[in-house]
Amino acid sequence: MPRIHRTVLLALALLASLSSSLSAQDAPTTRVNREQMWFAPTAEDWAKPCLIRWQRTWEDAQAVSKETGKPILICVNMDGEIASEHYAGVRYRRPETAGLYDAYTCVIASTYRHTPRDHDEQGRRIPCPRFGTVTCGEHISIEPFLFERYFEGVRVAPRHIMLGDDGKEAYDVYYAWDTDSVFKAIKDGVADRPKQPPINRADRPVLDRVLSRESSDREAVESAFLTGDKDTRAALLKKVAEAGGDANVDLLRLGVFSLDAELAKASRESLAKSTSESAVELISDAMRTALPPDERNALMGALDRMGGSSDRARTLSVVHRGLSGRSPALDAASWTRALEGAAPEFVDEAVVADTVARAEAILAAKDADALVGLAAAHLHQATSGTLAAEASVAALGKARASLSAAAAAGASGWRPSELDAAIAWYEGEVAAARKAAEAAMAFAPIAPESWNAMLVLGLFTEARQQAILRATRRKEAWPGEWLADVHAAYAILAKHPFGNADQVAGHYDFLKWLGAKGQAFAVLETGILKFPNTWALHDRYRSQLVEDRGPDGMEAQYATLIAERDASTGVRTTRDVGNAVLGQLAAKGGGPRGLETYAAFGSIIAAEAHRKANAPEKAVASYERALALCDRAMNLDPLAEAAARRFMTFAFGGIARIRFETNDFPKATDAILAAFDASPPNANELDGMNLSAVDTAKQLLTRVKDKGMVGLASRIDAGLAKLDPKQLELPAYERGGPASRPQRAASRPARRRNG
């Protein structure tokens, strides 16, 4: 088929839409609106399996395309976008659509996660409930590659791109006005291609399918391993071992996490011989468990070997070595001992004033120690907030001058280095501050419990992190000792009296980014205990709990935290406790916007996870727990009301969507109006499903009108009329399209709901 320029396809889509509209004018029916064209999936629709067979990776798709002669079709989807929801929940689950797509080798790209993790504790795949066949990690990880190669800077969904045999685009359809124009392009794209004889994969012995990249072959092999006896499993793993570097990593994962010790060991031995990029993360996961030294060394050797061509393997190799070593740059044990039971060290204002008053005499005497003290006094005045802006700048300049005089007089050691780093930081010279902090680590700290000591330790941590990031970006090797330094410094900051929650979050994020998941969560658990009333830590805590224990486990953990706090304080609500108890509660993390609000948001996240897994009643139960927690939060603390009402809008909006999808329109209407009443300014705020209460209300209104439910339609219309008209506008990415944007469509802005 000759290539069709995308603007032609957009014009065809526009003509089709106009033709449809003209036909609609001649017919007795009214014109189809966007909610009718892209009608929302029902719960019954979502319960059906996705019938499109996606390939797991780009490499798999290329191999299958070459084997079958079927061209590659790239499909792009986005949660919450009205047409994408229609494709994912309706069209991809219809046999007639699957028949069209079967002429292609299909891959799906979506940046949204629908399951907390991709594999369970036994290494079994957890298919994405939205798309089937692939895991969420697979449809997420393929998107950046496709974006860079084929999207030409435009992130928009839904989208369909056909690649010819030469790997170039045959068509690229997006912003189409209807499904017919898209399906016509898909059908016409293969109309002139020679028919290929079908491959009957089921007739092949399962052992012959071990090395196949086709997703149904992969599923058959994994199923044979899970359901077979020990001899069958051993035979499959032997076949994998014979494949050497091209081993089937999904099958190896099942073996590595098998409860059979012999099979697990054999799988690790095969894994150590793999050269596949996809084996890198499995090696890292395998090394999180206790292993004999020889096996651990073999896996480390595999990372080292693959590190020549894989940045990820090289990084993980250094990470595993760095976290097991001691920091050579700072004496963590000495810092820790010095900080045990230490209270924050505050500067004596009288001493500062006296020192500054004697500045001229100190400068004239040229005594190194006295000059260091003078620099510290000027720095304190500059940063204490007691001086006007110009005076603060002048004091900072005097601090720098006094320190320079001290250096000229022979001052050295911790105090001059500490002040050099701190002064540079307040001067805005970040690079110089970090360099001075690295120099300070050569000395034993004086007054390690002080603010400046904390600042210098933080700057040292930043210096090491930046060095690691810089080397990673340049694809250069970096020593594991740097990570040992970072890990040790952050651990000290966690004990420091001036340490803060941002440092804990930074430590967690850095370890998680590097792939050290176990150590990262340990850092987070410790940080939550010290800073229990910090949103940034709870946000990470919830995410990690869902990943490790699932949404039910996360809710259970918050219920336990609340029960333990209540038992220790005897708190119930403001009706039966006094301010003194509320003060104790605040100290334990249950004060303003405390545990109840964190737990309520956790229940909303759990509900969304259940919705993604097509478990609507479990989702409703979680939403109802969120509402109860919000009510309790407002009773405990009036300052929690704004956050609680915002979360109530999410919860009622989620319930409304579920009732809408199950065709319970009266209950959906009640819930959507409750969402508007809870917090009108948040009515159009997107939840974790990329939907708002306004989105649901518009689609609900269309459906009840179509069904002649005049009373419900009137109630919804009245509820929408009370909102700010701006809240009813289409999102920016849905304004435009062919009618108002003849040039290439604009990139859709990211939609993310923050807590």
PEKA-V367460 format. One record per backbone hydrogen bond with DSSP energy under -1.0 kcal/mol. CO is the residue of the C=O (numbers start at 1). NH is the residue of the N-H. If there is no record, write none. Layout:
{{CO	NH} {CO	NH}}
//
This chain:
{{5	8} {5	9} {6	10} {7	11} {8	12} {9	13} {10	14} {11	15} {12	16} {13	17} {14	18} {15	19} {16	20} {17	21} {18	22} {19	23} {20	24} {21	25} {22	26} {23	27} {33	37} {34	38} {42	46} {43	47} {45	48} {57	61} {58	62} {59	63} {60	64} {61	65} {62	66} {63	67} {64	68} {65	69} {71	105} {72	163} {73	107} {74	161} {75	109} {76	159} {81	85} {82	86} {83	87} {84	88} {85	89} {86	90} {86	91} {87	92} {90	93} {91	94} {92	51} {94	98} {95	99} {96	100} {97	101} {98	102} {100	103} {101	104} {105	73} {106	55} {107	75} {109	77} {118	126} {120	123} {124	120} {128	132} {132	134} {134	128} {135	139} {136	140} {137	141} {138	142} {139	110} {142	146} {143	147} {144	148} {145	149} {146	150} {146	151} {151	154} {155	748} {159	76} {160	173} {161	74} {162	170} {164	167} {168	164} {170	4} {171	162} {173	160} {179	183} {180	184} {181	185} {182	186} {183	187} {184	188} {185	189} {199	201} {201	204} {205	208} {206	209} {214	218} {215	219} {216	220} {217	221} {218	222} {219	223} {220	224} {221	225} {222	226} {223	227} {224	228} {229	233} {230	234} {231	235} {232	236} {233	237} {234	238} {235	239} {236	240} {237	241} {238	242} {241	244} {243	246} {244	247} {245	275} {248	252} {249	253} {250	254} {251	255} {252	256} {253	257} {255	258} {260	264} {261	265} {262	266} {263	267} {264	268} {265	269} {266	270} {267	271} {268	272} {270	273} {271	274} {276	279} {277	280} {279	283} {280	284} {281	285} {282	286} {283	287} {285	288} {286	289} {292	296} {293	297} {294	298} {295	299} {296	300} {297	301} {298	302} {299	303} {300	304} {301	305} {302	306} {303	307} {305	308} {306	309} {306	310} {310	314} {311	315} {312	316} {313	317} {314	318} {315	319} {316	320} {317	321} {318	322} {319	323} {330	332} {331	335} {332	336} {333	337} {334	338} {335	339} {339	342} {348	352} {349	353} {350	354} {351	355} {352	356} {353	357} {354	358} {356	359} {358	362} {359	363} {360	364} {361	365} {362	366} {367	371} {368	372} {369	373} {370	374} {371	375} {372	376} {373	377} {374	378} {375	379} {376	380} {377	381} {378	382} {379	383} {380	384} {388	392} {389	393} {390	394} {391	395} {392	396} {393	397} {394	398} {395	399} {396	400} {397	401} {398	402} {399	403} {400	404} {401	405} {402	406} {403	407} {404	408} {405	409} {406	411} {407	410} {413	417} {414	418} {415	419} {416	420} {417	421} {418	422} {419	423} {420	424} {421	425} {422	426} {423	427} {424	429} {425	428} {428	430} {429	433} {430	434} {431	435} {432	436} {433	437} {434	438} {435	439} {436	440} {437	441} {439	442} {440	443} {447	450} {449	345} {450	454} {451	455} {452	456} {453	457} {454	458} {455	459} {456	460} {457	461} {458	462} {459	463} {460	464} {461	465} {462	466} {463	467} {464	468} {465	469} {466	470} {467	471} {468	472} {469	473} {470	474} {471	476} {472	475} {479	482} {480	484} {481	485} {482	486} {483	487} {484	488} {485	489} {486	490} {487	491} {488	492} {489	493} {490	494} {492	495} {496	499} {500	504} {501	505} {502	506} {503	507} {504	508} {505	509} {506	510} {507	511} {508	512} {509	513} {510	514} {511	516} {515	517} {516	520} {517	521} {518	522} {519	523} {520	524} {521	525} {522	526} {523	527} {524	528} {525	529} {526	530} {527	531} {534	538} {535	539} {536	540} {537	541} {538	542} {539	543} {540	544} {541	545} {542	546} {543	547} {544	548} {545	549} {546	550} {550	554} {551	555} {552	556} {553	557} {554	558} {555	559} {556	560} {557	561} {558	562} {559	563} {560	564} {561	565} {562	566} {563	567} {564	568} {565	569} {566	570} {573	576} {578	582} {579	583} {580	584} {581	585} {582	586} {583	587} {584	588} {585	590} {586	589} {591	594} {594	598} {595	599} {596	600} {597	601} {598	602} {599	603} {600	604} {601	605} {602	606} {603	607} {604	608} {605	609} {606	610} {607	611} {608	612} {609	613} {610	615} {611	614} {615	619} {616	620} {617	621} {618	622} {619	623} {620	624} {621	625} {622	626} {623	627} {624	628} {625	629} {626	630} {627	631} {628	632} {629	633} {630	634} {631	635} {632	636} {633	637} {635	574} {637	640} {638	641} {640	644} {641	645} {642	646} {643	647} {644	648} {645	649} {646	650} {647	651} {648	652} {649	653} {650	654} {651	655} {652	656} {653	657} {654	658} {655	659} {656	660} {657	661} {658	662} {659	664} {660	663} {661	43} {663	665} {664	668} {665	669} {666	670} {667	671} {668	672} {669	673} {670	674} {671	675} {672	676} {673	677} {674	678} {675	679} {679	682} {680	683} {682	685} {683	694} {687	690} {691	687} {692	696} {693	697} {694	698} {695	699} {696	700} {697	701} {698	702} {699	703} {700	704} {701	705} {702	706} {703	707} {704	709} {705	708} {708	710} {709	713} {710	714} {711	715} {712	716} {713	717} {714	718} {715	719} {716	720} {717	721} {720	723} {724	727} {725	728} {726	729} {731	734} {732	735} {737	741}}
//
